[in-house]
Amino acid sequence: MTHLYATGRIAHYRGLLAHPLWTASLLVLAWLWSDLHFYIVHRMMHPTFPGRKGGFDPGRWMYRHVHYLHHKSYNP
């Protein structure tokens, strides 16, 4: 990004207050995307069908070998 700015390929950043509606919209979209992305990735680390037996379930594998430690943690 620094190289693109220095060579004039991108415009100078004018600050957050230059376009307050655009800035607010991007902040809301970033917040929503962050929440949705975290939920989807976290959900993929759990068994897809907890009662189902047989077949490979990547969520079950992730939970047993990696993600279970996250659920054992506690806040002091």
C-alpha positions in Angstrom: 0.0 0.0 0.0 2.9 2.4 0.8 4.4 1.7 -2.6 1.1 2.3 -4.4 0.6 5.6 -2.5 4.2 6.7 -3.2 3.9 6.0 -6.9 0.6 7.8 -7.2 -1.5 4.7 -8.1 -3.9 5.3 -5.2 -5.3 8.6 -4.1 -4.2 10.4 -0.9 -6.2 9.3 2.2 -8.3 12.3 3.3 -9.3 11.0 6.7 -12.4 9.6 8.4 -14.3 12.8 8.5 -14.1 13.5 4.8 -16.9 11.0 4.2 -18.7 10.3 7.5 -21.5 8.3 6.0 -19.1 6.0 4.0 -16.9 5.6 7.1 -19.9 4.7 9.3 -21.2 2.2 6.7 -17.8 0.5 6.5 -17.5 0.3 10.2 -20.9 -1.3 10.5 -20.2 -3.7 7.6 -16.8 -4.7 9.2 -18.5 -5.3 12.5 -21.2 -7.5 10.9 -18.6 -9.4 8.8 -16.4 -10.0 11.8 -19.3 -11.4 13.8 -20.6 -13.6 11.0 -17.1 -14.8 10.1 -16.3 -15.7 13.7 -19.6 -17.6 14.1 -19.2 -19.6 10.9 -15.5 -20.6 11.6 -16.3 -21.4 15.2 -19.3 -23.5 14.2 -17.2 -25.4 11.7 -15.0 -26.6 14.6 -17.9 -28.4 16.2 -19.4 -31.7 15.2 -21.8 -31.2 12.3 -24.4 -33.7 13.4 -23.6 -34.6 17.1 -25.8 -37.7 17.2 -24.7 -39.2 13.8 -22.2 -42.0 13.8 -20.1 -43.1 10.8 -18.5 -41.2 8.0 -15.8 -38.5 8.4 -17.0 -35.3 10.1 -14.3 -32.6 9.9 -16.0 -30.7 12.7 -15.8 -33.7 15.0 -12.1 -34.2 14.2 -11.3 -30.5 14.8 -13.2 -30.5 18.1 -11.5 -33.7 19.4 -8.0 -32.7 18.4 -7.8 -28.9 18.6 -10.9 -27.0 19.6 -11.8 -28.8 22.9 -9.1 -26.8 24.7 -11.0 -23.6 23.9 -14.0 -24.9 25.8 -12.0 -26.0 28.8 -10.7 -22.5 29.3 -12.4 -20.2 31.8 -12.3 -16.5 32.6 -10.6 -15.7 36.0 
